[in-house]
């Protein structure tokens, strides 16, 4: 299995941190995505974030679902 690149780790950690800041679990995220018409299963979301491999559109959907309008990218 290929290892996560630094970029994949950064983007996954960015999204995970935002979920944590908002107090949103993966199960709650799945519910919020469903309300937007995005069909995901909790296990799939968990795997995407664990691998760090997901599309930019998926990330934006997640951020929109939890009500994030701004991101800080400084590390």
N, CA, C and O atoms as a GROMACS GRO file, in nm:
protein
  300
    1UNK      N    1   0.084  -0.118   0.000
    1UNK     CA    2   0.000   0.000   0.000
    1UNK      C    3   0.089   0.124   0.000
    1UNK      O    4   0.182   0.133   0.081
    2UNK      N    5   0.063   0.220  -0.090
    2UNK     CA    6   0.145   0.341  -0.093
    2UNK      C    7   0.127   0.424   0.034
    2UNK      O    8   0.019   0.428   0.093
    3UNK      N    9   0.234   0.490   0.073
    3UNK     CA   10   0.228   0.575   0.192
    3UNK      C   11   0.170   0.711   0.156
    3UNK      O   12   0.176   0.755   0.041
    4UNK      N   13   0.115   0.777   0.258
    4UNK     CA   14   0.063   0.912   0.238
    4UNK      C   15   0.177   1.008   0.212
    4UNK      O   16   0.280   1.004   0.278
    5UNK      N   17   0.157   1.095   0.115
    5UNK     CA   18   0.255   1.200   0.093
    5UNK      C   19   0.233   1.308   0.199
    5UNK      O   20   0.132   1.310   0.268
    6UNK      N   21   0.330   1.397   0.210
    6UNK     CA   22   0.316   1.507   0.304
    6UNK      C   23   0.193   1.590   0.272
    6UNK      O   24   0.123   1.635   0.362
    7UNK      N   25   0.166   1.611   0.143
    7UNK     CA   26   0.050   1.692   0.104
    7UNK      C   27  -0.081   1.623   0.140
    7UNK      O   28  -0.174   1.688   0.188
    8UNK      N   29  -0.088   1.493   0.119
    8UNK     CA   30  -0.209   1.420   0.155
    8UNK      C   31  -0.232   1.425   0.305
    8UNK      O   32  -0.346   1.442   0.351
    9UNK      N   33  -0.125   1.412   0.382
    9UNK     CA   34  -0.137   1.420   0.528
    9UNK      C   35  -0.183   1.559   0.571
    9UNK      O   36  -0.268   1.571   0.659
   10UNK      N   37  -0.129   1.663   0.508
   10UNK     CA   38  -0.167   1.800   0.544
   10UNK      C   39  -0.314   1.826   0.517
   10UNK      O   40  -0.384   1.882   0.601
   11UNK      N   41  -0.361   1.785   0.400
   11UNK     CA   42  -0.501   1.813   0.365
   11UNK      C   43  -0.596   1.730   0.453
   11UNK      O   44  -0.701   1.780   0.493
   12UNK      N   45  -0.560   1.607   0.482
   12UNK     CA   46  -0.644   1.525   0.570
   12UNK      C   47  -0.648   1.584   0.710
   12UNK      O   48  -0.754   1.592   0.772
   13UNK      N   49  -0.532   1.626   0.760
   13UNK     CA   50  -0.526   1.686   0.893
   13UNK      C   51  -0.602   1.818   0.899
   13UNK      O   52  -0.664   1.850   1.001
   14UNK      N   53  -0.598   1.894   0.792
   14UNK     CA   54  -0.671   2.020   0.784
   14UNK      C   55  -0.822   1.995   0.799
   14UNK      O   56  -0.890   2.063   0.876
   15UNK      N   57  -0.872   1.898   0.725
   15UNK     CA   58  -1.015   1.868   0.731
   15UNK      C   59  -1.052   1.807   0.866
   15UNK      O   60  -1.155   1.842   0.924
   16UNK      N   61  -0.970   1.716   0.917
   16UNK     CA   62  -0.998   1.656   1.048
   16UNK      C   63  -0.999   1.762   1.157
   16UNK      O   64  -1.084   1.759   1.246
   17UNK      N   65  -0.906   1.856   1.151
   17UNK     CA   66  -0.900   1.962   1.251
   17UNK      C   67  -1.025   2.049   1.246
   17UNK      O   68  -1.077   2.091   1.349
   18UNK      N   69  -1.072   2.076   1.126
   18UNK     CA   70  -1.192   2.158   1.112
   18UNK      C   71  -1.314   2.086   1.169
   18UNK      O   72  -1.398   2.147   1.234
   19UNK      N   73  -1.323   1.956   1.145
   19UNK     CA   74  -1.433   1.878   1.202
   19UNK      C   75  -1.425   1.882   1.355
   19UNK      O   76  -1.527   1.898   1.422
   20UNK      N   77  -1.305   1.866   1.408
   20UNK     CA   78  -1.284   1.870   1.553
   20UNK      C   79  -1.323   2.006   1.609
   20UNK      O   80  -1.392   2.014   1.711
   21UNK      N   81  -1.280   2.114   1.543
   21UNK     CA   82  -1.313   2.250   1.588
   21UNK      C   83  -1.464   2.272   1.593
   21UNK      O   84  -1.516   2.337   1.683
   22UNK      N   85  -1.533   2.215   1.495
   22UNK     CA   86  -1.678   2.232   1.488
   22UNK      C   87  -1.752   2.130   1.576
   22UNK      O   88  -1.873   2.141   1.593
   23UNK      N   89  -1.679   2.033   1.630
   23UNK     CA   90  -1.741   1.931   1.715
   23UNK      C   91  -1.829   1.834   1.636
   23UNK      O   92  -1.930   1.786   1.687
   24UNK      N   93  -1.788   1.806   1.512
   24UNK     CA   94  -1.867   1.721   1.423
   24UNK      C   95  -1.801   1.585   1.409
   24UNK      O   96  -1.683   1.576   1.373
   25UNK      N   97  -1.876   1.480   1.437
   25UNK     CA   98  -1.826   1.344   1.419
   25UNK      C   99  -1.842   1.303   1.273
   25UNK      O  100  -1.909   1.370   1.195
   26UNK      N  101  -1.779   1.192   1.237
   26UNK     CA  102  -1.795   1.142   1.101
   26UNK      C  103  -1.942   1.109   1.072
   26UNK      O  104  -1.992   1.136   0.963
   27UNK      N  105  -2.011   1.050   1.170
   27UNK     CA  106  -2.152   1.016   1.151
   27UNK      C  107  -2.235   1.142   1.128
   27UNK      O  108  -2.323   1.144   1.041
   28UNK      N  109  -2.208   1.246   1.205
   28UNK     CA  110  -2.280   1.372   1.186
   28UNK      C  111  -2.246   1.435   1.051
   28UNK      O  112  -2.333   1.492   0.986
   29UNK      N  113  -2.121   1.424   1.010
   29UNK     CA  114  -2.081   1.477   0.880
   29UNK      C  115  -2.159   1.408   0.769
   29UNK      O  116  -2.206   1.473   0.676
   30UNK      N  117  -2.172   1.277   0.778
   30UNK     CA  118  -2.248   1.200   0.678
   30UNK      C  119  -2.392   1.250   0.671
   30UNK      O  120  -2.448   1.264   0.562
   31UNK      N  121  -2.452   1.277   0.787
   31UNK     CA  122  -2.589   1.328   0.791
   31UNK      C  123  -2.598   1.466   0.725
   31UNK      O  124  -2.689   1.492   0.647
   32UNK      N  125  -2.502   1.552   0.756
   32UNK     CA  126  -2.502   1.687   0.699
   32UNK      C  127  -2.479   1.683   0.548
   32UNK      O  128  -2.538   1.761   0.474
   33UNK      N  129  -2.392   1.592   0.504
   33UNK     CA  130  -2.371   1.577   0.360
   33UNK      C  131  -2.498   1.528   0.291
   33UNK      O  132  -2.532   1.574   0.182
   34UNK      N  133  -2.568   1.434   0.356
   34UNK     CA  134  -2.693   1.381   0.299
   34UNK      C  135  -2.797   1.492   0.283
   34UNK      O  136  -2.872   1.494   0.185
   35UNK      N  137  -2.801   1.585   0.379
   35UNK     CA  138  -2.895   1.698   0.370
   35UNK      C  139  -2.865   1.785   0.248
   35UNK      O  140  -2.953   1.853   0.195
   36UNK      N  141  -2.738   1.782   0.204
   36UNK     CA  142  -2.698   1.859   0.085
   36UNK      C  143  -2.713   1.778  -0.043
   36UNK      O  144  -2.687   1.828  -0.152
   37UNK      N  145  -2.755   1.652  -0.030
   37UNK     CA  146  -2.770   1.565  -0.146
   37UNK      C  147  -2.645   1.487  -0.182
   37UNK      O  148  -2.636   1.430  -0.291
   38UNK      N  149  -2.547   1.484  -0.089
   38UNK     CA  150  -2.423   1.410  -0.111
   38UNK      C  151  -2.433   1.277  -0.038
   38UNK      O  152  -2.442   1.274   0.085
   39UNK      N  153  -2.432   1.168  -0.113
   39UNK     CA  154  -2.449   1.035  -0.056
   39UNK      C  155  -2.313   0.973  -0.024
   39UNK      O  156  -2.239   0.933  -0.113
   40UNK      N  157  -2.283   0.965   0.104
   40UNK     CA  158  -2.158   0.903   0.152
   40UNK      C  159  -2.193   0.813   0.268
   40UNK      O  160  -2.290   0.836   0.340
   41UNK      N  161  -2.112   0.711   0.287
   41UNK     CA  162  -2.126   0.625   0.403
   41UNK      C  163  -2.016   0.661   0.502
   41UNK      O  164  -1.908   0.706   0.463
   42UNK      N  165  -2.044   0.642   0.631
   42UNK     CA  166  -1.948   0.679   0.733
   42UNK      C  167  -1.814   0.610   0.713
   42UNK      O  168  -1.709   0.672   0.728
   43UNK      N  169  -1.817   0.483   0.680
   43UNK     CA  170  -1.692   0.408   0.660
   43UNK      C  171  -1.612   0.467   0.545
   43UNK      O  172  -1.489   0.472   0.551
   44UNK      N  173  -1.680   0.512   0.440
   44UNK     CA  174  -1.610   0.571   0.326
   44UNK      C  175  -1.545   0.704   0.363
   44UNK      O  176  -1.433   0.733   0.322
   45UNK      N  177  -1.616   0.785   0.441
   45UNK     CA  178  -1.561   0.914   0.486
   45UNK      C  179  -1.439   0.888   0.574
   45UNK      O  180  -1.335   0.952   0.557
   46UNK      N  181  -1.453   0.794   0.666
   46UNK     CA  182  -1.342   0.760   0.756
   46UNK      C  183  -1.220   0.715   0.676
   46UNK      O  184  -1.107   0.756   0.705
   47UNK      N  185  -1.241   0.632   0.575
   47UNK     CA  186  -1.130   0.583   0.493
   47UNK      C  187  -1.067   0.694   0.410
   47UNK      O  188  -0.944   0.701   0.398
   48UNK      N  189  -1.149   0.781   0.354
   48UNK     CA  190  -1.095   0.893   0.275
   48UNK      C  191  -1.004   0.980   0.360
   48UNK      O  192  -0.896   1.018   0.318
   49UNK      N  193  -1.049   1.011   0.482
   49UNK     CA  194  -0.970   1.096   0.569
   49UNK      C  195  -0.846   1.023   0.622
   49UNK      O  196  -0.742   1.085   0.644
   50UNK      N  197  -0.856   0.894   0.642
   50UNK     CA  198  -0.740   0.817   0.688
   50UNK      C  199  -0.634   0.810   0.578
   50UNK      O  200  -0.515   0.820   0.606
   51UNK      N  201  -0.678   0.794   0.454
   51UNK     CA  202  -0.584   0.786   0.342
   51UNK      C  203  -0.533   0.924   0.300
   51UNK      O  204  -0.422   0.937   0.250
   52UNK      N  205  -0.616   1.025   0.321
   52UNK     CA  206  -0.581   1.158   0.275
   52UNK      C  207  -0.601   1.175   0.126
   52UNK      O  208  -0.550   1.269   0.066
   53UNK      N  209  -0.674   1.084   0.066
   53UNK     CA  210  -0.699   1.089  -0.078
   53UNK      C  211  -0.847   1.114  -0.102
   53UNK      O  212  -0.931   1.024  -0.089
   54UNK      N  213  -0.876   1.237  -0.138
   54UNK     CA  214  -1.013   1.273  -0.174
   54UNK      C  215  -1.007   1.396  -0.262
   54UNK      O  216  -0.907   1.468  -0.265
   55UNK      N  217  -1.115   1.419  -0.334
   55UNK     CA  218  -1.117   1.530  -0.430
   55UNK      C  219  -1.134   1.664  -0.357
   55UNK      O  220  -1.180   1.670  -0.243
   56UNK      N  221  -1.097   1.768  -0.427
   56UNK     CA  222  -1.117   1.903  -0.375
   56UNK      C  223  -1.267   1.928  -0.356
   56UNK      O  224  -1.307   1.994  -0.261
   57UNK      N  225  -1.348   1.876  -0.446
   57UNK     CA  226  -1.493   1.897  -0.434
   57UNK      C  227  -1.546   1.829  -0.308
   57UNK      O  228  -1.635   1.884  -0.242
   58UNK      N  229  -1.494   1.711  -0.272
   58UNK     CA  230  -1.536   1.645  -0.149
   58UNK      C  231  -1.499   1.730  -0.028
   58UNK      O  232  -1.578   1.744   0.066
   59UNK      N  233  -1.380   1.786  -0.030
   59UNK     CA  234  -1.337   1.870   0.082
   59UNK      C  235  -1.427   1.992   0.096
   59UNK      O  236  -1.469   2.026   0.207
   60UNK      N  237  -1.457   2.058  -0.015
   60UNK     CA  238  -1.544   2.175  -0.012
   60UNK      C  239  -1.685   2.136   0.036
   60UNK      O  240  -1.747   2.210   0.112
   61UNK      N  241  -1.734   2.022  -0.008
   61UNK     CA  242  -1.865   1.975   0.038
   61UNK      C  243  -1.864   1.957   0.190
   61UNK      O  244  -1.959   1.997   0.258
   62UNK      N  245  -1.758   1.897   0.242
   62UNK     CA  246  -1.748   1.875   0.387
   62UNK      C  247  -1.742   2.007   0.462
   62UNK      O  248  -1.810   2.026   0.562
   63UNK      N  249  -1.661   2.100   0.411
   63UNK     CA  250  -1.649   2.230   0.476
   63UNK      C  251  -1.782   2.305   0.474
   63UNK      O  252  -1.820   2.368   0.572
   64UNK      N  253  -1.850   2.298   0.361
   64UNK     CA  254  -1.982   2.361   0.349
   64UNK      C  255  -2.081   2.297   0.446
   64UNK      O  256  -2.159   2.366   0.511
   65UNK      N  257  -2.076   2.164   0.455
   65UNK     CA  258  -2.170   2.091   0.541
   65UNK      C  259  -2.156   2.131   0.688
   65UNK      O  260  -2.256   2.136   0.760
   66UNK      N  261  -2.035   2.160   0.732
   66UNK     CA  262  -2.014   2.195   0.873
   66UNK      C  263  -2.014   2.345   0.896
   66UNK      O  264  -1.994   2.391   1.009
   67UNK      N  265  -2.038   2.423   0.791
   67UNK     CA  266  -2.052   2.567   0.806
   67UNK      C  267  -1.922   2.644   0.811
   67UNK      O  268  -1.916   2.752   0.870
   68UNK      N  269  -1.817   2.590   0.752
   68UNK     CA  270  -1.689   2.659   0.748
   68UNK      C  271  -1.685   2.751   0.628
   68UNK      O  272  -1.708   2.708   0.515
   69UNK      N  273  -1.655   2.878   0.652
   69UNK     CA  274  -1.646   2.972   0.541
   69UNK      C  275  -1.504   3.022   0.520
   69UNK      O  276  -1.475   3.083   0.417
   70UNK      N  277  -1.415   2.997   0.616
   70UNK     CA  278  -1.276   3.038   0.603
   70UNK      C  279  -1.184   2.930   0.660
   70UNK      O  280  -1.219   2.861   0.756
   71UNK      N  281  -1.068   2.918   0.599
   71UNK     CA  282  -0.966   2.825   0.646
   71UNK      C  283  -0.836   2.899   0.665
   71UNK      O  284  -0.802   2.987   0.586
   72UNK      N  285  -0.764   2.866   0.768
   72UNK     CA  286  -0.629   2.920   0.788
   72UNK      C  287  -0.530   2.814   0.742
   72UNK      O  288  -0.533   2.701   0.789
   73UNK      N  289  -0.446   2.851   0.651
   73UNK     CA  290  -0.352   2.755   0.595
   73UNK      C  291  -0.211   2.768   0.650
   73UNK      O  292  -0.122   2.693   0.611
   74UNK      N  293  -0.189   2.862   0.741
   74UNK     CA  294  -0.056   2.874   0.798
   74UNK      C  295  -0.038   2.764   0.902
   74UNK      O  296  -0.128   2.732   0.979
   75UNK      N  297   0.081   2.708   0.902
   75UNK     CA  298   0.108   2.592   0.988
   75UNK      C  299   0.195   2.632   1.103
   75UNK      O  300   0.228   2.548   1.187
   0.00000   0.00000   0.00000
